[in-house]
Amino acid sequence: MAHHPNTDGPDHNLPVLTVGEISQALKRYVEDAFDFVRVRGELSGFKRAGSGHLYFSLKDENAVLDGVCWRNAASRLAISPEDGLEVVVSGRLTTYPGRSKYQIVVEAMELAGEGALLKLLEDRRKKLAAEGLFDSERKSPIPFLPEVIGVVTSPTGAVIRDILHRLADRFPRRVLLWPVLVQGQGAADQVAAAIAGFNRLPGEGPVPRPDVLIVARGGGSLEDLWAFNEEVVVRAAADSAIPLISAVGHETDTTLIDFAADRRAPTPTAAAEMAVPVRMDLVAQVLDCGTRLVGTVNRMTHERRLRLEAMSRGIPKVARLVEEARQRLDDWAERLGNSLAVGLDRRRTEVQRLAGRLVMPGQRIAFEQNRVLAEARALDSAVKVRLQERGSSLDHLAALLDSFSYQRVLERGFALVQDRAGQAVVTVKVLKPGMGLGLRFHDGEAAVTVDGRGTPRKPAPSRTEKSDDGQGTLL
């Protein structure tokens, strides 16, 4: 009981405490009064420090309580804390003198009520489905008759006994049990590790690699089955290269591993039935198939024998075929002898007829020689006539060319004026005084020099005009 002294007057006996002393007194009082409490609230401001400690707040509509969970206790929590979860935490209250705050040191944490669990379950299902972990393309077929079956379950429960009993009834197979916790702290990590461990087994080794896996647990509440809703278990099931059958709870129970597994069984016993066929059914089926096969072979053999007998009746006797062939051969031999004699006579007559139509080689050669000589004479005459015609045409063209020559013009009294370079001078405009020229006549050439006048002369009178001496002029 705290003592409250009288403080009305200025003089009193109340001791003066330091801040540290009052803080320590409060800490002892709070920890003694609330050494173990359970508090319900909504997680807010959750964060995980690098040291592994968890810091968060618990709140409701009226108040906020700071909380801390040290690393050792955090590793044992049954759920993964996150903002928005409504939880019930167990621990002790204490104070933090450095900030004049009180807080709860959490030792355990669980979801508050089935409604919160269902909300968390649905949110997690949507998240994993969005990642494609539940897609049908990821599913693998269950082998028809596995050699080795791996079972992940508790070694002490009735589940493993039910599975082994059902396998023994249907088709005994080798079973490898990976014992795990199926409920409570650490169960999810053990189940995920078992699935991954079976997948890591080599194909050839002292411990055979299972052909199919069964993850099983008996029925229970939503909280009891919660380990099979943890994300680590769902991802391990989805990543399993070995076909996996999920058999968690009863037929009405549904966990997230059911969506990630290749097949879901309503019960562990049903999982064993899915894993192997009924041996006696297979034996009966094999016997039935053998009986049907023998009957089919006998029926086909009988039908082929009947067909063979029917076909054999339509085939003639071999001796009769040989007799007919021998008789036909004798007939052909006789006809061949006659045809050879007749053919030779016909060919001889034909050769004689053709020989009478043949011409002697000497006569043929003489005839061809005369024909060639006649053709040669005709060709020679044609060539001569053609040469004469071409010669006359050439003489005519030569005379015509000669008549067009300037030499004929010079013979009529004209002269060709050329400069020193031998170029013809056709106009008086190019003449200069003292310029040397050459005059070419029909019978020779002469050199002249232009005098100093160098002026053009009047055009010469036409040939029709008469000169003083009664003759025409050329210049």
Secondary structure, 3 states (H helix, E strand, C coil): CCCCCCCCCCCCCCCCCCHHHHHHHHHHHHHHHCCCEEEEEEEEEEEECCCCCEEEEEECCCCEEEEEECHHHHCCCCCCCCCCCEEEEEEEEEEEHHHCEEEEEEEEEEECHHHHHHHHHHHHHHHHHHCCCCCHHHCCCCCCCCCEEEEEECCCCHHHHHHHHHHHHHCCCEEEEEECCCCCCCHHHHHHHHHHHHHHCCCCCCCCCCCEEEEEECCCCCCCCHHHHCHHHHHHHHHCCCCEEEEECCCCCCCHHHHHCCEECCCHHHHHHHHCCCHHHHHHHHHHHHHHHHHHHHHHHHHHHHHHHHHHHCCCCHHHHHHHHHHHHHHHHHHHHHHHHHHHHHHHHHHHHHHHCCCCHHHHHHHHHHHHHHHHHHHHHHHHHHHHHHHHHHHHHHHHHHHCCHHHHHHCCCCEEECCCCCECCCHHHCCCCCEEEEEECCEEEEEECCCCCCCCCCCCCCCCCCCCCCCCCC
